[in-house]
Amino acid sequence: LPKISQIADKCVFVRSLIGSAGAHDGFQCQSGFAAKDQSNIGGRPAFGSVLAKLQGTPSDKAPAFVDIMQGRPQVRNSARPGFLGPTFTPFRPDISHLFTRELESGMKGELAKRGKAHAIQLNLVEGLTPDLINDRTKLLSSFDASRKSLDASGSMDALDRFTQQAVGIILSGKLANAMDLEKESPSTVAKYSFPMNESKRFTTSEDGNAGKKLLMARRMIEAGVRCVSVSFSDFDTHEGNFPRMKQLLPIVDNAIHALITDLEDRGMLNDVAIVVWGEFGRTPRIDPKSGGRHHWPEVSPALLAGGGFKGGQIVGATDHHGARVVARPVTFQDIFASLYKSLNINTLTTINDPNGRPQYLLDNGIPIRELF
């Protein structure tokens, strides 16, 4: 990662992330909790859904939480609202026409079962004008109000909020404009692009355009979005680890460098917190048969930048095999506690679950002292 090494003074490298649930859906990276936590009441909400609850309103012209993850985290619905209910589901625009990410055959079936509602279109259908959509929204609201008493699940409340927000988002055009990279300067688009030899690309990996997802995320933040989730695939190197990393890592290296330096050039870096991580680490030993590295929940890495964090640091250490933590263990919830602190949100804040019981944002996360 030579480009990231050039801006290491702006980054915090966490070498001692522990407590991975070993799940291959990314939910823990979205919430700090294992998927089974509070599953009896819908599960824990993703960080972005919490921000939508605490800071978002139906009148916002951009959604509080946008999920543009592709691959497994999209299929497995990693960014989900949990017990907060459908009202706080992330806005999930379909970017498949912009960024090619071939799914594994099994994933294709899973995604198909999710249905068309798994992604959201941002365009008005032909013949539907802003005036007409507003008239229909008022009529829909009157029907919804009369039916609310018949629905105790919260779905009608979600529908009311979704309707208000969807109309505002579509008619304002802010999010759609943010996703239109043709409105960005060609020099900036080029900064996020990476020329590569397509013949060396692994089937389910990213191509040289993948870094533009981070450009899109930056534009969304400028448009008023509070949290954006982005994914890069495919790090699941059960075979051929080294040739696959030689293709994928330069793309990610260039993209992260572009985002951090772009935010700094715009005076935004201290106001935007960046977290780069995955569901778990990879085995320290290479599989001699496949040349791959398998799942290793014992220890994971993470990279942090922006958000007012003190860069130029390494937090934690492993043994010389990279197999076990030997100093300064950090948990997933510690990372989220740090994010909440950077946003001036007290982790002792509570939100009510469907049973009316207050739930703390985190169980035991403590902000990483080295960051502040």
Salt bridges, closest charged atoms under 4 A:
ASP9 OD2 - LYS10 NZ 3.31
ASP25 OD2 - ARG80 NH2 3.89
ASP37 OD1 - ARG44 NE 2.85
ASP60 OD2 - ARG226 NH1 3.50
ASP67 OD2 - ARG92 NE 2.79
GLU102 OE2 - LYS108 NZ 2.55
GLU104 OE2 - ARG72 NH2 3.70
GLU104 OE1 - ARG101 NH1 3.52
GLU110 OE1 - ARG76 NE 3.00
ASP144 OD1 - ARG147 NH1 3.73
ASP157 OD1 - LYS148 NZ 3.45
ASP160 OD2 - LYS148 NZ 3.20
GLU184 OE1 - ARG218 NH2 2.76
GLU184 OE1 - ARG219 NH1 2.90
GLU184 OE2 - ARG266 NH2 3.27
GLU198 OE1 - ARG201 NH1 3.67
GLU206 OE2 - LYS213 NZ 3.05
GLU222 OE1 - ARG218 NH2 2.89
GLU222 OE2 - ARG266 NH1 3.45
ASP234 OD2 - ARG244 NH2 3.76
ASP236 OD2 - HIS24 NE2 3.20
ASP236 OD2 - ARG72 NH2 3.76
ASP236 OD1 - HIS238 NE2 3.05
ASP236 OD1 - ARG282 NH2 3.09
ASP236 OD1 - HIS295 NE2 3.14
ASP262 OD2 - ARG218 NH1 2.80
ASP262 OD1 - ARG266 NE 3.04
GLU264 OE2 - LYS10 NZ 3.33
ASP265 OD2 - LYS191 NZ 3.68
GLU279 OE2 - HIS24 ND1 2.72
ASP287 OD2 - HIS294 NE2 2.75
ASP363 OD1 - ARG44 NH2 3.27
GLU370 OE2 - ARG328 NE 2.86
GLU370 OE2 - ARG369 NH2 3.93
